[in-house]
Amino acid sequence: MHAPGADALRLITLRSNDPFNTTLFGHSDRLRGIEGECTVMLVSPAEIARMLIVEGQRVTLVIAMDDRRRAVSGLKVMAYDLPEGCVADYFPELSPLASLSLRG
């Protein structure tokens, strides 16, 4: 297992109000005021500044859990009220990050 670096964040996975099981019927999350897409990465404004990225930028999220590189690219950075040290994104969009050892 790789030790997370100083820029590592804790991942929170979310469901929007539109999916049914793992099927997306729309790209609207009225609970969080997000419209138009689900390939977003929600980050606190403080973390955006710390990581020297900008809102709207597309990034790649890489998991630091095991020896196999798991990543999801093309996530749009959006400022959101989250605790520092955390990042949130939608499931099932982040399914490729799940390690086989975590799947039940």
C-alpha positions as CSV (number, residue, x, y, z in Angstrom):
1,M,0.0,0.0,0.0
2,H,1.2,3.5,-0.9
3,A,1.4,6.1,1.9
4,P,-0.7,9.1,1.0
5,G,1.3,12.2,0.2
6,A,0.8,15.6,1.8
7,D,-1.8,16.6,-0.8
8,A,-3.9,13.5,-0.1
9,L,-7.6,14.1,0.6
10,R,-10.3,12.0,2.1
11,L,-12.9,10.9,-0.4
12,I,-16.7,11.2,0.2
13,T,-18.9,9.5,-2.3
14,L,-22.4,10.9,-2.9
15,R,-25.6,10.1,-4.7
16,S,-27.6,12.8,-6.4
17,N,-31.4,12.7,-6.5
18,D,-31.5,11.6,-10.1
19,P,-29.9,8.2,-10.2
20,F,-31.9,5.0,-9.8
21,N,-29.5,2.3,-8.5
22,T,-26.5,2.8,-10.9
23,T,-28.5,4.2,-13.8
24,L,-28.4,7.9,-14.4
25,F,-31.6,9.4,-15.7
26,G,-30.5,13.0,-15.6
27,H,-27.7,15.3,-14.6
28,S,-29.4,17.3,-11.9
29,D,-28.7,17.3,-8.2
30,R,-31.2,19.7,-6.7
31,L,-30.1,18.8,-3.2
32,R,-26.7,20.5,-3.9
33,G,-27.7,22.9,-6.6
34,I,-25.6,21.2,-9.3
35,E,-27.0,21.1,-12.8
36,G,-25.7,19.8,-16.1
37,E,-23.2,17.1,-15.2
38,C,-22.2,14.5,-12.6
39,T,-18.4,14.4,-13.4
40,V,-17.6,17.0,-10.8
41,M,-15.2,17.1,-7.8
42,L,-16.6,19.1,-4.9
43,V,-13.8,20.8,-2.9
44,S,-13.8,23.4,-0.2
45,P,-12.6,26.8,-1.3
46,A,-9.7,26.5,1.2
47,E,-8.5,23.2,-0.4
48,I,-8.9,24.7,-3.9
49,A,-6.5,27.5,-2.9
50,R,-4.1,25.1,-1.1
51,M,-3.9,22.8,-4.1
52,L,-3.4,25.8,-6.5
53,I,-6.2,24.8,-8.7
54,V,-9.2,26.9,-9.9
55,E,-12.9,26.3,-10.0
56,G,-14.0,24.9,-13.3
57,Q,-10.6,23.3,-14.0
58,R,-10.7,19.6,-15.1
59,V,-8.6,17.3,-12.9
60,T,-7.8,13.6,-12.4
61,L,-8.6,12.0,-9.1
62,V,-6.1,9.2,-8.1
63,I,-6.7,6.9,-5.2
64,A,-3.9,6.1,-2.8
65,M,-5.1,2.8,-1.5
66,D,-3.2,0.0,-3.2
67,D,-0.4,-0.7,-5.6
68,R,-2.5,-0.5,-8.7
69,R,-3.1,3.0,-10.1
70,R,-6.8,3.8,-10.1
71,A,-7.9,7.1,-11.5
72,V,-10.9,9.0,-12.9
73,S,-10.1,11.9,-15.2
74,G,-12.0,14.9,-16.4
75,L,-13.6,15.9,-13.1
76,K,-14.7,19.5,-13.0
77,V,-13.6,21.3,-9.8
78,M,-16.5,22.9,-8.0
79,A,-16.3,24.9,-4.7
80,Y,-18.5,23.4,-2.1
81,D,-18.9,23.7,1.7
82,L,-16.9,20.7,2.8
83,P,-14.5,20.1,5.7
84,E,-10.9,20.8,4.9
85,G,-9.0,17.7,3.8
86,C,-12.0,16.2,2.0
87,V,-13.2,16.0,-1.5
88,A,-16.7,14.7,-2.6
89,D,-17.8,13.1,-5.8
90,Y,-20.7,11.1,-7.2
91,F,-21.2,7.3,-7.3
92,P,-21.3,5.5,-9.8
93,E,-18.9,7.9,-11.6
94,L,-16.2,6.9,-9.2
95,S,-16.6,3.1,-9.5
96,P,-13.2,2.7,-11.2
97,L,-11.6,3.9,-7.9
98,A,-12.9,1.0,-5.9
99,S,-10.4,-1.6,-5.0
100,L,-11.4,-5.2,-5.5
101,S,-10.4,-5.8,-1.9
102,L,-13.2,-3.4,-0.8
103,R,-15.9,-4.8,-3.0
104,G,-18.2,-7.1,-1.1
